[in-house]
Amino acid sequence: MAYDKFNILNSTAVPLPIENVDTDQIIPARFLKATERKGFGDNLFRDWRFYNDNQPKKDFVLNNKNFEGKILVAGKNFGSGSSREHAAWAIYDYGFRAVVSSFFADIFRNNCLNIGVLPVQISNDFLKEIFRTIEKNPKAKFKIDLPNQQIVNILNNTNEKFNISLYKKENLLNGYDDIDFLTNIKNDITTFAKKLPL
C-alpha cells in the first residue's frame, strides 16, 4: 500500500487563514534535495515556522499548542505556484491527512490525491464558518466523510458536500497510488490482453 487508507476522519483542525499560499511557502526550494517522501514535514512552512537561527516563531499557528489535528484549514487558492510534489509530501509527512480550502491549484490538488492527502474544496461561506468555529473553540472537531463526500462541522451540526473523481476516491479508500491500482487489476489486464487479436 502506498499510504494509509482514507475513509472517515474525525479530528480537530489547524487554521491557516492566508490566501494564495504557494508551494514555495509550503516547502521552500532549498529543501527539495531528497527523493524519498520522508522528512519533509520537518520543513513544512519552514520560513513561517522558524527564524534563521532555527528558533520557532511563537506567533505561527503550527507552533501554537492550542491548535492540533490531522486537518489543515487554509485560505483560498492554496498550493499555487510551482508543481513540486514535495509540497504534498511535506503536508502528509507532518501528519495532515486532509486540507480544506475554498480553492486549490489543480496540480497541487492532484499531487495530494496521489499520496493520500484529501483536498476538500468547499464554499467560501462554509470555509469562513469553519474558521470562526476554530477561533471560538480550538478543540472543535470536524468529520470528513469520504464515502459520502461530506465535511461536517460537528459543533454547529452543519455540513457541506465536496467533489472528487471516482477513480481518486476509490484509490484513497484503498490506500492505492496509481501503480497500486494497476497492480491490483493485473489479472483483469492479463485476461483482457489475451482476448485481443494477434
N, C-alpha and C positions, 0 to 999 in steps of 0.2 A: 504494500500500500504506500502511496506517495505521501500521504498526510492523514491526519485524524479525520474520521468520518464526521460530517456535519449533519445534525438532524434538528434538534431544538436546543437553543441556547438561552439559558436564564442567567442573567448577570447584571451587575451594576455597570456603569459606563464612565468613561473618561471624556470630559468635554474639551474640544478644541475649536472654539467658535471663531475661527480665522478663515477667511475666504481666499481662494486662489493659491492654496498651498501646493507648491510644485515638488517634483521628485528630488530635486537637489536639496530642498529643505527637509524632506523626509529622510534622505540618506545622502550626505554630501559626497561629491565625486571622489574625494581623496580616500574614501573607504571602500572603493569598488574593486580592490585588487583580488580578493578571494573569489574562487569559482564555486565553492560549496555554499549551501544556504545557511550554514551555521555561523553564529557570532555577530550577525548584522544588527540584532536587537540592541546590542550594547551602544550602537551609534545611531539609533533611531532619533531623529530630531536633534542630532548632536550639538549643532551650534546654538540651538534654542535651549538645550538642557544644561550645557556646561560653559564655563568661562574658559579662556585659553589655558589656564593653569589646571584644568580638569575639575575644578570645584563646581558643584551643582548650583544652578541658578534657582534660588528658593521660590521665585515667583512663577516658574514654569510648571504647568499642570502635572507633568509626569514626575515632578519632584515634590508634589503636594500629596501627603499621605491621606488626605481626605478623599481622594479620588483613586479608584482602582476598578478593575474588572476586565473582562475579555471583549468589551465593545468600545470602540473609539468613535465618538460622535464628532464629526468635522463640519466645517463651513462649506459653502457652495464651491464647486469646481475644485474638488480635491484630487490630487495626483496629476496635475497638468505638467507640462514641460517635457523633458526627455523621456524616452521609452524604457529607461532602465528597470529591469525586473527586480533589481536589488531593493527597490523601494517596497515592493510587496513582501519580499523576503524579510526585510527588517521589521515590518509590522507583524508578520507571523512569528518570527523568532522572538520578538519582545513578549508575545503572549496574547496578542489580539486575535480573535477569530472572526470578527465582523467589523466593518467600518460603515457608519451611517452618514449619509450626506444627501443634499438635495440635487447634487450633480457630480458625476465622476468623469474624468478624462477617459476616453474609450480604451486606450492602450493600458492604462493603469488598472481599469476595471478587469480587463481580460487577464492581466498578469496576476491579479488577486485570485480570480476564479481558477487559474491553473495551478495554484499552490495551496488552496484550502482556506483562503480568506473570503468571506462572503461580503460583497459590496451591496449594501441595502440603500437603494435610492428612493427617497420619499419626497413629499411636497415640502415647500418652504414653510408652510404653516405648521405642519406636524414636526418639522425639524426644530422650529422655534419653541414649540411646546415641550419637546424633549429637553432642550437646553434650559428652559425655565424650571422644569421638574428637577433636573440635576442640581441647578443652582439652589433651589429650595431645600432639596434633600439629596445630598451626595450618595446616600445609601439606597436610593430608589432603584428598583430593578426593572429590567425590560426583558421581554421574551421575544426572541427571533425564531419564528416557526418556519423552517424551510419547506417542509412538506405542503403546508398551506399558504406559503409565500406571504407571511404576515408578520409585522412587528407590533408588539403590544406594549403600551405604557401601563404597567401593572398598577402603579399608584393611582392613575386617573381613570383606569379601565377604558382607555381609548386605543384604537388600533388603526393601522393602515396597511394595505396590500402593497407588495413590490413585485416587479417583474424580473424574471430570469429565464434564460433559454432552457428548454427541456434537457438538452444534452449536458449543459453545465450543471444543472440541478441534479441529474442522476449521478454525475461524477462526484459532486460534493457529498451526496448521500452515501456513496460507496467508498469515498476516500480515494478516488482514482484521479490520476493525471491522464493526459491523452494516451500515453504509452500503456498505462494500466488498462485503459478502456479497450485498446486494440488487443492486448494480451488476453483479456477476459473473453473476447469473442473470436479467439483464434480458430476454434473448431468450426464456427459458423463461416468464417472466411475461407477455410480449407474446403468445406463442403460446397460452398458457392463456386469456388475456383474449379472444382472437379466437374461441375456442370457446364463450364464454358467450353465451346468448341475449340479444338486444337488448331 
